[in-house]
Amino acid sequence: MTARRLTFALLMWLLPLAAPAHEIGTSNVRLTLTDKIWSAEITTAPTALANKIGPLAGQPRVADLDADIVRARLTAATRFIADYIEVRLDGVVSPARVTVTQVEMPDDIALPAFVVLRAEGEMPAQAKTVTWRYGLVYSTYAVVFSDAQGSEPVTQWLDGDAESRPFPIVASGPPPSRLQIAAQYLSLGFRHIVPEGLDHILFVLGIFLLTPKLKPVLVQVTAFTVAHSVTLGLTMYGVLSMPPRIVEPLIALSIAYVAIENIVTPRLTPWRPAVVFGFGLVHGMGFAGALAELNLPRGEIIPALVSFNIGIELAQLTVIAAAYFAVAFWVSDRVWYRARVVMPACAAIAATGLFWTVQRLFDV
């Protein structure tokens, strides 16, 4: 395979500039049962939801969305939104009614922007299980379920419009074991990078493209993962918090910085691991909020946190291995490798990061 084809293949992988990235944590659902009704509180990003339902509901496009416009558009589309909510009790659909309860879009970017929808429906007597499905989410989100018996909340992570596994309404079985919790969060951590975290993938590729040598790559990846762990741990215990309107542009800017540094210097600088560690703290904040709101029992926080980070580490190593065997293994020893592969790929990554930075400053 020629260098030109290798570079072209890599650029085609890196250039989906408009692709959504890092949606985990922007949506969550709290599903609750009482004696006669089920109710769900859906919290999500207001601009993203308005942009999703607008074309589907036949609403005209509006360039500048503010809180009043978003509330009006969502209120007009509540019946349409209800059609994308599917709650089944013992396999039978219970039609949803939707209201818009809160829209927050503050001018201060340090404050979070969100919309809260309330969905509810009838609950038949003696129902044993309930399932949840929501068709207006395109990435991973958490569903936290509580039944009328006051038992411990149960969390499931769903991908896009997937249907949940049945939640038992009367909790008669044992709670999930620590091994089951660890397996769930390991899978979630892996999926958060591959395939859903395009911004994380580009950052890891930026780390790899500086040099394909094993030791510098592992030093940087380890610093990145340790930083993730620190941020997650502090957030899970309520010590640290930062709104996504600040975090998301910083994540995009970190991608651009690493790629630009790769263009400027061909070798690992003494400060690079420290810079990667700092950026790892920022990347960790991008999804720590979602984990902090799951109300995990205190005894489950540590296994969930550890397994989540193991999943992230495995995904990062998978990205590096794929990049190495797809390109670097074949041509990294060639004199033209940096000029024909590293430089164009880093330029594409830097352009993507800068594009996302501007986009998120005005759209988060």
Buried (B, 14 or more C-beta within 10 A) or exposed (E): EEBEEBBEEBBEBBEEEEEEBBBBBBBBBBBBBEEEEBBBBBBBBBBBBBBBBBEBBEBEEEEEBEBEBBBBBBEEBBEBBBBBBBBBBEEEEBEBBBBBEBBEBEEEBEEBBBBBBBBBBEBEEEBEBBBBBBBBBBBBBBBBBBBBEEBEBBBBBBBBEBEBEBBBBEBEEEEBEBEEBBBBBBBBBBBBBBEBBBBBBBBBBBBBBBBBEEEBBEBBBBBBBBBBBBBBBBBBEEEBEBBBBBBBBBBBBBBBBBBBBBBEEEEBEEEBBEBBBBBBBBBBBBBBBBBBBBEBEEEBBBBBBBBBBBBBBBBBBBBBEBBBEBBBEBBBEEEEBBEBBBBBBBBBBBBBBBBBBEBBBEBB
